[in-house]
Amino acid sequence: TKPNKLHQEATKYVSAKAQAHLISLMLEEEVLTEKEEEIYKRGRNTNSHTKAKNADVVTYRMSTGF
């Protein structure tokens, strides 16, 4: 069905896995400024009060930082 297909496509962009992959590419290609990278690291390293539902801890923290 069309709504199901739309949901599947949207999930590719908004999932923790997709966000972690995107930030990895951005860090690898050095597209972030020093300040942006500092902010990312602060977000990544912050204590989380929730658990990732469909991602491992590292992926979840990377996507949180993003």
C-alpha positions in Angstrom: 0.0 0.0 0.0 1.1 3.5 -0.6 1.1 4.8 3.0 3.2 1.7 4.0 5.7 2.4 1.3 5.9 6.1 2.3 6.5 5.0 5.9 9.3 2.6 4.9 11.0 5.3 2.9 10.7 7.9 5.7 12.2 5.4 8.2 15.4 5.2 6.1 16.1 8.8 7.0 14.8 9.3 10.5 16.0 6.1 12.2 18.9 6.1 14.7 20.8 3.9 12.3 20.4 6.3 9.4 21.3 9.3 11.5 24.4 7.6 13.0 25.5 6.7 9.4 25.0 10.3 8.3 27.0 11.8 11.2 29.8 9.2 10.6 30.1 10.4 7.0 30.1 14.0 8.0 32.9 13.4 10.5 34.8 11.4 8.1 34.6 14.1 5.4 35.3 16.8 7.9 32.3 18.9 6.9 31.5 20.1 10.4 33.1 23.1 11.9 35.1 22.7 15.1 32.2 24.2 17.1 29.6 21.9 15.4 31.8 18.8 16.2 32.1 20.0 19.8 28.3 20.3 20.1 27.9 16.8 18.5 30.3 15.3 21.0 28.5 16.9 23.9 25.2 15.5 22.7 26.7 12.1 22.1 28.2 11.9 25.5 25.3 13.1 27.5 23.5 10.7 29.9 20.3 9.3 28.4 17.3 8.4 30.5 15.8 6.2 27.8 17.0 3.1 26.0 17.2 2.5 22.3 14.4 0.4 21.0 15.8 -0.7 17.7 19.5 0.3 17.9 22.6 -0.6 19.8 24.0 1.8 22.4 26.8 3.2 20.2 24.4 3.9 17.3 21.8 5.4 19.6 24.4 7.8 21.2 25.7 8.8 17.8 22.2 9.6 16.6 21.5 11.5 19.8 24.5 13.7 19.2 23.4 14.4 15.7 
